[in-house]
Amino acid sequence: MMHEAWTMLVTGILLVGLQYPLGNEVNNAKISVKLVVLVVLVVLVVIAVANRKRESVKGGVLPATGGLTVVNVLLATVWR
């Protein structure tokens, strides 16, 4: 989960950052909403990993991370 969250954050920043030098228009509202969803996802995963003294994570963490990931993908593909 940790690698998933950080990979999405880093690749998203790189992809958006590469659009500016190329002169392409970027939808800043869309990117801001995706960034907020991603920051919530990263914080949730960091808290889950920090409390990893037990072998299992709390019941709502996995569905929440999966749901936030799906929301982020839908924002990227559906929002024009």
N, CA, C and O atoms as a MOPAC input file, in Angstrom:
PM7 MOZYME 1SCF
protein

 N      0.83300 1    -1.19100 1     0.00000 1
 C      0.00000 1     0.00000 1     0.00000 1
 C      0.87400 1     1.25000 1     0.00000 1
 O      0.57100 1     2.23200 1    -0.67800 1
 N      1.95700 1     1.20200 1     0.76400 1
 C      2.82600 1     2.37300 1     0.84400 1
 C      3.44300 1     2.68700 1    -0.51900 1
 O      3.48400 1     3.84300 1    -0.93900 1
 N      3.91800 1     1.65300 1    -1.19900 1
 C      4.52600 1     1.87200 1    -2.51100 1
 C      3.49900 1     2.36100 1    -3.53000 1
 O      3.80700 1     3.19800 1    -4.37800 1
 N      2.29000 1     1.83800 1    -3.44200 1
 C      1.21900 1     2.27400 1    -4.34500 1
 C      0.95200 1     3.76400 1    -4.18400 1
 O      0.87800 1     4.50200 1    -5.16700 1
 N      0.80900 1     4.19800 1    -2.94500 1
 C      0.47200 1     5.59600 1    -2.68500 1
 C      1.59600 1     6.53300 1    -3.11800 1
 O      1.34300 1     7.54800 1    -3.76800 1
 N      2.81700 1     6.20300 1    -2.76600 1
 C      3.93700 1     7.07200 1    -3.13500 1
 C      4.18500 1     7.06100 1    -4.64300 1
 O      4.55800 1     8.08500 1    -5.21600 1
 N      3.98000 1     5.90800 1    -5.29100 1
 C      4.15200 1     5.84100 1    -6.73700 1
 C      3.12400 1     6.71400 1    -7.44600 1
 O      3.45900 1     7.42000 1    -8.39700 1
 N      1.87200 1     6.66900 1    -6.98900 1
 C      0.84700 1     7.51900 1    -7.59900 1
 C      1.18200 1     8.99000 1    -7.41400 1
 O      0.99700 1     9.78500 1    -8.33600 1
 N      1.67200 1     9.36500 1    -6.24200 1
 C      1.99500 1    10.76200 1    -5.97200 1
 C      3.16200 1    11.23100 1    -6.83600 1
 O      3.08600 1    12.28900 1    -7.46000 1
 N      4.22900 1    10.45800 1    -6.87400 1
 C      5.42400 1    10.86300 1    -7.62300 1
 C      5.15300 1    10.89800 1    -9.12500 1
 O      5.54200 1    11.85100 1    -9.79900 1
 N      4.49100 1     9.87300 1    -9.65400 1
 C      4.21600 1     9.87500 1   -11.09400 1
 C      3.23900 1    10.97600 1   -11.48500 1
 O      3.36000 1    11.56000 1   -12.56200 1
 N      2.27100 1    11.26300 1   -10.61600 1
 C      1.34300 1    12.35200 1   -10.89600 1
 C      2.04100 1    13.69500 1   -10.95500 1
 O      1.78200 1    14.49600 1   -11.85200 1
 N      2.92700 1    13.94200 1   -10.00300 1
 C      3.67800 1    15.20300 1    -9.99300 1
 C      4.57300 1    15.30400 1   -11.22300 1
 O      4.67300 1    16.36600 1   -11.83900 1
 N      5.22400 1    14.19700 1   -11.57900 1
 C      6.08100 1    14.21700 1   -12.77000 1
 C      5.28300 1    14.45300 1   -14.05500 1
 O      5.69500 1    15.23600 1   -14.91100 1
 N      4.15400 1    13.78200 1   -14.18200 1
 C      3.35900 1    13.94500 1   -15.39600 1
 C      2.79900 1    15.35900 1   -15.53600 1
 O      2.78000 1    15.91500 1   -16.63400 1
 N      2.35000 1    15.93400 1   -14.43800 1
 C      1.83700 1    17.30900 1   -14.50000 1
 C      2.98700 1    18.27700 1   -14.71100 1
 O      2.87400 1    19.23100 1   -15.48100 1
 N      4.09600 1    18.02800 1   -14.02200 1
 C      5.25300 1    18.90700 1   -14.16400 1
 C      5.82200 1    18.91900 1   -15.56700 1
 O      6.37600 1    19.93200 1   -15.99400 1
 N      5.70100 1    17.82700 1   -16.29200 1
 C      6.20400 1    17.77100 1   -17.65500 1
 C      5.29500 1    18.48000 1   -18.64900 1
 O      5.73500 1    18.79600 1   -19.75400 1
 N      4.05700 1    18.73500 1   -18.29500 1
 C      3.12600 1    19.39800 1   -19.20800 1
 C      3.43000 1    20.87900 1   -19.35900 1
 O      3.22000 1    21.44200 1   -20.43400 1
 N      3.91800 1    21.52100 1   -18.30600 1
 C      4.18000 1    22.96100 1   -18.37000 1
 C      5.29700 1    23.31300 1   -19.35800 1
 O      5.10700 1    24.22100 1   -20.16700 1
 N      6.45300 1    22.63800 1   -19.33100 1
 C      7.49000 1    22.99400 1   -20.31300 1
 C      7.08800 1    22.68800 1   -21.75500 1
 O      7.58700 1    23.31900 1   -22.68700 1
 N      6.19700 1    21.73100 1   -21.94000 1
 C      5.75300 1    21.39200 1   -23.28600 1
 C      4.71300 1    22.36800 1   -23.82500 1
 O      4.36500 1    22.32600 1   -25.00500 1
 N      4.22300 1    23.24400 1   -22.95800 1
 C      3.25500 1    24.24800 1   -23.38400 1
 C      1.82500 1    23.75200 1   -23.41600 1
 O      0.95900 1    24.42300 1   -23.97700 1
 N      1.55300 1    22.60800 1   -22.83700 1
 C      0.19800 1    22.05800 1   -22.81200 1
 C     -0.61400 1    22.68500 1   -21.68200 1
 O     -0.07500 1    23.04600 1   -20.63600 1
 N     -1.90900 1    22.80600 1   -21.91200 1
 C     -2.81100 1    23.33100 1   -20.88900 1
 C     -3.05600 1    22.25000 1   -19.83200 1
 O     -3.21000 1    21.07200 1   -20.15500 1
 N     -3.08700 1    22.66600 1   -18.58300 1
 C     -3.33500 1    21.75100 1   -17.46900 1
 C     -4.57500 1    22.23600 1   -16.72700 1
 O     -4.69300 1    23.42100 1   -16.41500 1
 N     -5.49500 1    21.32100 1   -16.44500 1
 C     -6.69800 1    21.64200 1   -15.68300 1
 C     -6.32600 1    21.66300 1   -14.20300 1
 O     -6.29100 1    20.61900 1   -13.55200 1
 N     -6.05000 1    22.84400 1   -13.68000 1
 C     -5.56400 1    22.96000 1   -12.30800 1
 C     -6.59900 1    22.53800 1   -11.27200 1
 O     -6.23100 1    22.04500 1   -10.20600 1
 N     -7.87400 1    22.72000 1   -11.55800 1
 C     -8.91300 1    22.28500 1   -10.62200 1
 C     -8.90600 1    20.76300 1   -10.49000 1
 O     -8.98600 1    20.22900 1    -9.38400 1
 N     -8.81100 1    20.08300 1   -11.60500 1
 C     -8.76700 1    18.62100 1   -11.59900 1
 C     -7.52900 1    18.12500 1   -10.86200 1
 O     -7.61700 1    17.21000 1   -10.04200 1
 N     -6.39400 1    18.71600 1   -11.14500 1
 C     -5.14900 1    18.30100 1   -10.50800 1
 C     -5.20600 1    18.56000 1    -9.00700 1
 O     -4.69900 1    17.75800 1    -8.22300 1
 N     -5.81300 1    19.66200 1    -8.60100 1
 C     -5.93000 1    19.97500 1    -7.16700 1
 C     -6.80900 1    18.96400 1    -6.45100 1
 O     -6.47100 1    18.52200 1    -5.35300 1
 N     -7.93500 1    18.58900 1    -7.05700 1
 C     -8.82400 1    17.60000 1    -6.43500 1
 C     -8.12200 1    16.25000 1    -6.35400 1
 O     -8.20700 1    15.56800 1    -5.33200 1
 N     -7.43000 1    15.85900 1    -7.41900 1
 C     -6.70100 1    14.59400 1    -7.39900 1
 C     -5.59800 1    14.62100 1    -6.34000 1
 O     -5.34900 1    13.61400 1    -5.67800 1
 N     -4.94400 1    15.76000 1    -6.17900 1
 C     -3.88500 1    15.87100 1    -5.17700 1
 C     -4.43800 1    15.74500 1    -3.77000 1
 O     -3.82000 1    15.10700 1    -2.91800 1
 N     -5.59100 1    16.34200 1    -3.51300 1
 C     -6.21700 1    16.22400 1    -2.18500 1
 C     -6.57700 1    14.77500 1    -1.89800 1
 O     -6.32000 1    14.28100 1    -0.80000 1
 N     -7.16800 1    14.08800 1    -2.86800 1
 C     -7.51200 1    12.67500 1    -2.68200 1
 C     -6.24900 1    11.86100 1    -2.42400 1
 O     -6.23900 1    10.97600 1    -1.56800 1
 N     -5.19900 1    12.15700 1    -3.15600 1
 C     -3.94900 1    11.41800 1    -3.00500 1
 C     -3.26800 1    11.70000 1    -1.67100 1
 O     -2.69400 1    10.79200 1    -1.07100 1
 N     -3.32100 1    12.92800 1    -1.20500 1
 C     -2.73400 1    13.24800 1     0.10700 1
 C     -3.49200 1    12.52200 1     1.21500 1
 O     -2.87300 1    12.00900 1     2.14700 1
 N     -4.81800 1    12.47100 1     1.12800 1
 C     -5.60700 1    11.71700 1     2.10900 1
 C     -5.22200 1    10.24200 1     2.06900 1
 O     -5.08900 1     9.60400 1     3.11300 1
 N     -5.04400 1     9.70700 1     0.88200 1
 C     -4.64700 1     8.31300 1     0.72500 1
 C     -3.27100 1     8.06000 1     1.33700 1
 O     -3.08400 1     7.07500 1     2.05100 1
 N     -2.31300 1     8.93700 1     1.06300 1
 C     -0.96100 1     8.76900 1     1.61200 1
 C     -0.98700 1     8.85300 1     3.13400 1
 O     -0.34100 1     8.04800 1     3.80500 1
 N     -1.71800 1     9.80800 1     3.68200 1
 C     -1.80400 1     9.94000 1     5.14100 1
 C     -2.43700 1     8.70000 1     5.75400 1
 O     -1.96500 1     8.21200 1     6.78100 1
 N     -3.48200 1     8.18900 1     5.15000 1
 C     -4.14300 1     6.98300 1     5.64200 1
 C     -3.18500 1     5.79600 1     5.64100 1
 O     -3.15000 1     5.02400 1     6.59900 1
 N     -2.41700 1     5.65100 1     4.58300 1
 C     -1.47200 1     4.53800 1     4.48900 1
 C     -0.32900 1     4.71800 1     5.48400 1
 O      0.08700 1     3.74600 1     6.11500 1
 N      0.18400 1     5.92400 1     5.64000 1
 C      1.26700 1     6.16400 1     6.58900 1
 C      0.80900 1     5.85400 1     8.01300 1
 O      1.55500 1     5.25800 1     8.79000 1
 N     -0.40400 1     6.25200 1     8.35300 1
 C     -0.93600 1     5.94400 1     9.68900 1
 C     -1.10300 1     4.43800 1     9.85800 1
 O     -0.80400 1     3.89900 1    10.92300 1
 N     -1.57700 1     3.75600 1     8.82300 1
 C     -1.76100 1     2.30500 1     8.90800 1
 C     -0.42400 1     1.59300 1     9.06300 1
 O     -0.32000 1     0.62500 1     9.81600 1
 N      0.59200 1     2.06400 1     8.36000 1
 C      1.91000 1     1.43000 1     8.45300 1
 C      2.56400 1     1.76200 1     9.78900 1
 O      3.26600 1     0.92400 1    10.35400 1
 N      2.34800 1     2.95700 1    10.29800 1
 C      2.93700 1     3.33500 1    11.58400 1
 C      2.35200 1     2.50900 1    12.73100 1
 O      3.03700 1     2.23700 1    13.71700 1
 N      1.09900 1     2.11800 1    12.60000 1
 C      0.45400 1     1.29800 1    13.63300 1
 C      0.50600 1    -0.17600 1    13.26800 1
 O     -0.44600 1    -0.91200 1    13.52900 1
 N      1.59000 1    -0.61000 1    12.67400 1
 C      1.70600 1    -1.95700 1    12.14800 1
 C      2.24300 1    -2.95700 1    13.17200 1
 O      2.77200 1    -4.00000 1    12.78600 1
 N      2.12400 1    -2.67100 1    14.43000 1
 C      2.61800 1    -3.58500 1    15.44800 1
 C      1.82600 1    -4.88800 1    15.42800 1
 O      2.35100 1    -5.95400 1    15.74800 1
 N      0.56000 1    -4.78500 1    15.04900 1
 C     -0.23600 1    -6.00100 1    14.87400 1
 C     -0.02900 1    -6.51200 1    13.46000 1
 O      0.43600 1    -5.78100 1    12.58500 1
 N     -0.37700 1    -7.76700 1    13.24300 1
 C     -0.18300 1    -8.33600 1    11.92100 1
 C     -1.25600 1    -7.91100 1    10.93600 1
 O     -1.02700 1    -7.96700 1     9.72800 1
 N     -2.41400 1    -7.49100 1    11.40800 1
 C     -3.47600 1    -7.07400 1    10.50000 1
 C     -3.78800 1    -5.59600 1    10.72400 1
 O     -3.60900 1    -5.06500 1    11.82000 1
 N     -4.25000 1    -4.95800 1     9.67800 1
 C     -4.64200 1    -3.55500 1     9.78700 1
 C     -6.11600 1    -3.49700 1    10.17000 1
 O     -6.83200 1    -4.49500 1    10.08200 1
 N     -6.55600 1    -2.32500 1    10.59200 1
 C     -7.95600 1    -2.17000 1    10.98400 1
 C     -8.86700 1    -2.44000 1     9.79600 1
 O     -8.46200 1    -2.31000 1     8.64100 1
 N    -10.10100 1    -2.81600 1    10.09800 1
 C    -11.04200 1    -3.25100 1     9.07300 1
 C    -11.35000 1    -2.24300 1     7.99700 1
 O    -11.60700 1    -2.64400 1     6.86200 1
 N    -11.34000 1    -0.96200 1     8.28400 1
 C    -11.72700 1     0.03100 1     7.29600 1
 C    -10.59700 1     0.56600 1     6.44300 1
 O    -10.84200 1     1.31300 1     5.49500 1
 N     -9.36300 1     0.20200 1     6.75700 1
 C     -8.22600 1     0.78100 1     6.04000 1
 C     -8.14100 1     0.26700 1     4.60400 1
 O     -7.97600 1     1.05500 1     3.67300 1
 N     -8.25100 1    -1.02700 1     4.42400 1
 C     -8.14000 1    -1.58300 1     3.07200 1
 C     -9.26400 1    -1.11700 1     2.14800 1
 O     -8.98100 1    -0.71900 1     1.01800 1
 N    -10.52700 1    -1.15100 1     2.58100 1
 C    -11.57400 1    -0.61600 1     1.69100 1
 C    -11.41100 1     0.88400 1     1.42500 1
 O    -11.71300 1     1.35200 1     0.32700 1
 N    -10.94000 1     1.63200 1     2.41500 1
 C    -10.74900 1     3.06900 1     2.21700 1
 C     -9.64600 1     3.34600 1     1.20200 1
 O     -9.80800 1     4.20400 1     0.33500 1
 N     -8.53500 1     2.63500 1     1.29900 1
 C     -7.45500 1     2.84800 1     0.33300 1
 C     -7.88100 1     2.40600 1    -1.07000 1
 O     -7.56300 1     3.06600 1    -2.05900 1
 N     -8.59200 1     1.30000 1    -1.14700 1
 C     -9.09300 1     0.85600 1    -2.44800 1
 C    -10.08000 1     1.84200 1    -3.03900 1
 O    -10.03000 1     2.14300 1    -4.23200 1
 N    -10.98300 1     2.34700 1    -2.19800 1
 C    -11.96700 1     3.32500 1    -2.66600 1
 C    -11.32900 1     4.62100 1    -3.11800 1
 O    -11.70300 1     5.17300 1    -4.15400 1
 N    -10.36700 1     5.11300 1    -2.35100 1
 C     -9.68600 1     6.34900 1    -2.74600 1
 C     -8.88900 1     6.15700 1    -4.03600 1
 O     -8.80300 1     7.07100 1    -4.85600 1
 N     -8.31200 1     4.98000 1    -4.21400 1
 C     -7.59200 1     4.69900 1    -5.45300 1
 C     -8.54600 1     4.68800 1    -6.64100 1
 O     -8.22800 1     5.23900 1    -7.69500 1
 N     -9.70100 1     4.07400 1    -6.48200 1
 C    -10.69900 1     4.05200 1    -7.55900 1
 C    -11.20000 1     5.46100 1    -7.86000 1
 O    -11.36500 1     5.82700 1    -9.02400 1
 N    -11.44100 1     6.25200 1    -6.81900 1
 C    -11.87400 1     7.64500 1    -7.02100 1
 C    -10.81800 1     8.41900 1    -7.79600 1
 O    -11.14700 1     9.19300 1    -8.69500 1
 N     -9.55300 1     8.21400 1    -7.45300 1
 C     -8.47600 1     8.91400 1    -8.14200 1
 C     -8.39800 1     8.50400 1    -9.61000 1
 O     -8.18400 1     9.35200 1   -10.47700 1
 N     -8.56800 1     7.22900 1    -9.89500 1
 C     -8.55400 1     6.75800 1   -11.28700 1
 C     -9.75400 1     7.32300 1   -12.05100 1
 O     -9.61600 1     7.75100 1   -13.19700 1
 N    -10.92200 1     7.32300 1   -11.42100 1
 C    -12.11200 1     7.87300 1   -12.07600 1
 C    -11.95800 1     9.36500 1   -12.34800 1
 O    -12.36900 1     9.85000 1   -13.40200 1
 N    -11.37000 1    10.09400 1   -11.40800 1
 C    -11.13200 1    11.51400 1   -11.64400 1
 C    -10.21800 1    11.71800 1   -12.83900 1
 O    -10.42300 1    12.63500 1   -13.63300 1
 N     -9.22000 1    10.87300 1   -12.96600 1
 C     -8.26600 1    11.01600 1   -14.05700 1
 C     -8.89900 1    10.68400 1   -15.41000 1
 O     -8.56600 1    11.30600 1   -16.42000 1
 N     -9.80200 1     9.71400 1   -15.43400 1
 C    -10.31400 1     9.25700 1   -16.72300 1
 C    -11.64000 1     9.90400 1   -17.12700 1
 O    -11.87500 1    10.12700 1   -18.31500 1
 N    -12.50200 1    10.20700 1   -16.16800 1
 C    -13.84100 1    10.69600 1   -16.49300 1
 C    -13.88900 1    12.21700 1   -16.59100 1
 O    -14.55400 1    12.76100 1   -17.47300 1
 N    -13.19700 1    12.89800 1   -15.70100 1
 C    -13.23900 1    14.37200 1   -15.66100 1
 C    -12.43600 1    14.92900 1   -16.84400 1
 O    -11.24000 1    14.66700 1   -16.96500 1
 N    -13.08800 1    15.68100 1   -17.69200 1
 C    -12.40700 1    16.26800 1   -18.87000 1
 C    -12.11400 1    17.69000 1   -18.61200 1
 O    -11.54800 1    18.36800 1   -19.46800 1

